Amino acid sequence: MLTGLRVLDASDHRGQLAGQILADLGADVILIEPPGGSPSRRIGPFAGGEDRAGDPDSSLWFWSYNRGKRSVVLDLDNAEDPTDRDRFLHLVRGADVLIETATPGAMATRGLGPAELAAHNPALVHTSITPFGQDGPKARWHATDLTVVAAGMQMSMMGDADRPPLRVPLDQAFLHASAEAAAATLIALRERRRSGLGQHVDVSAQQAILQATQSYALSSLLNSAQINRMSGGTKAGPFNVRLRSRAADGYVSNTILFGEAIGPFGRRLFEWIHEEGECTDEELAFEWIDFVDAVTTGRRPASDYDHIQDVAEAFTAKRTKADLLAEALRRRLLLVPIANVRDVVDNEHYAAREFWRTVQLPGLDRPARIPGPFAKFSATPLEVATTAPALGADTAAVLAEARPASVANPVGVTAPRDATEPLAGGALDGVKILDFMWVMAGPGSTRVFADQGATVVRVETFNRTETARTIGPFLNDLGGAENSGLYQNMNAGKLGITLDLSKPESRAVIEDLVRWADIVTDSFSPKAMRGWGLDYEALRAIKPDIIVASTCLFGQYGPMSSLAGFGTMGAAMSGFYEMTGWPDRDPAGVFGAYTDYMSPRYLTCALLAALEHRERTGQGQYIDLSQAEAAMGFLAPAVLDYEANGAIAPAVGNRHPTMVPHGAFPVAGEDRWIAIAVEGDEQWRALCDIAGLTGELAALDRDARRSREDELEGIVAAWTASRDGFALQERLQGAGIAAHMVQVSADLVGDPQLVHRRHFREVAHADHGTFWIEGPRFRFSRSPDQVTAAGPSLGQHTFDVLLGILGYDDERLSEIAAAGVLE
């Protein structure tokens, strides 16, 4: 789909997934490596184990995120010989995109900043990925994955309540940022079609990882209770929501929640338990729909929830994971195994969908499986590459290629524009989406389109409450259809209409909206759109060039496709859950619907690539995006480690293979923590100097520190425990040590970096006047975002859409109203 697009990937391990996504979509991606190779070539795990760590081609991290790229070695820091810098500028003049992860200001110091590169190629989209963004008080702070997830609140929500907060022990923060960067880059390229110009894309990893808080970052602003970490679940107000239960042979994730959308799943589970004689009639008759209201009004105690979960766990503990899953599929339950990497790779569902690809890794005498395409496209199937480049293998060939200077494909541009002139309107003005999405994984993608000026018409029905409207954080801790921070955040800027889709007369309205739209999206289980007669074949018959995208937990076909579920289940079955925890305890698990935080970014990329393909060919197509498959990109190094070495990612708490000490340490205040990552011996000595640790402790090298890790963590924790965490993070940062407070929602509101980048926005709301939401997680240099309104109230724009977009007259409107279609 992106054939002919040339991407220069000058990033390191913090940004290479972005280039990988573009390569999977068909772009020619050239990896620019320094002499000695990208730092990602020295990141484990390694094919053949640690003994192969010195081989630049053995890093499984490198293989995970650089397949299909070409490697060119250039020394951009050689001040005495500008030859390679000139070669780089030659490549820039023929490129469409540059992706880099340099420290803010470092590219400009080389004479290769955004302004300098735009002078050489005004059509270049220059994307920068950094921990905190290109400017602001923390722009040049030292950062690692640990400190970014601490800064982005996710860490505060994971782990056992009586131990330090946890991170996923496979670096994730910059993968979130990289996927965000890929989507932002494609948006900028879409805008280039109109203006003829590129622009600078500024991606903050801190803002990107905030998506993994599931909108609980807004709690303080909404006057809602803070979510507290709880092993195997979440503590929300008076409710202990357990997402981990014992099975006879391990653990399962069993979601028992309430309300019109989720409550019936719990009742079906208890119907099974009752059939087996393992619950009482009273327990079966639990208030599955109105239990939260019963607690808030005092009719029932919150402890009834603990009891009902105890009954369910006693039931699952007697049965195997396989038997529970089989019955969950048959009965449509929210119950899945908690899987490790081996379980994931051997799951027959992925084999049936032909998801895996094979690769021949260096030093191995057998092929290994790797994650395949992140989505299935009907017209342009992704042929993802399986080979990563050897260091510098393509230098001579690429430099010898005769590629003309990049020529953008402007539409309607008759005169050159000033590359620094702000653009009127959004980058995606003119894109039209008919949105049947719900909850988070789908709406999170179309929200990005609305942010950038696309017109998104969201369809709801009173016959089924949108689940996101029933999920906190809630304004003033009060439930209600218009009070959910998650709903408002995921649907900001969209137009909302309500139709009774059960009535055949609504069909004509939907068909008119399909004719209007460029894209139709849904995030239901596979049978839903077919049941309404709105599957791809039906929609294509209405508009032959329509782009249709369906995203659900396990895709549109395969043994598990019928499993209705949420991202909590995707997290359990994708391998992230089991590895997150302490080695001496049950898995603590990741917070919330973890796969829902990654898959929207892949869906945004898929839709933008499909739009690009349609611009070139006039051809629409169908996209089947499995959230579990898309999330596999974030798990790729662990998959390859199992395939190459038979290793299953263990629970290690917060420890790191190369950084020591590395963890969260207590500071003054109740349950307050600071994340500290010591990256090398020099930083350890600096830490010892600040902490007053002298003598032989200060002289310990990394291997010696590793052998005494328990002792050193205790020493550091004793030193930090009485200190003000915010003052301490400043002091450690001043000494060159990556450190950051483990932030909670109240901290985020006052975080000077987030304030500088206007991350939180108070926008218009139909019922409340205003409502707090999050802003975009990246910034464009020319294209202003269009974030001005929260999510639509029920039916808020029904008449605006029917009259203003579809052009219905009063007679037509009366006919529809008389048929009972409008709600």
Disulfide bonds with the S-S distance in Angstrom:
none
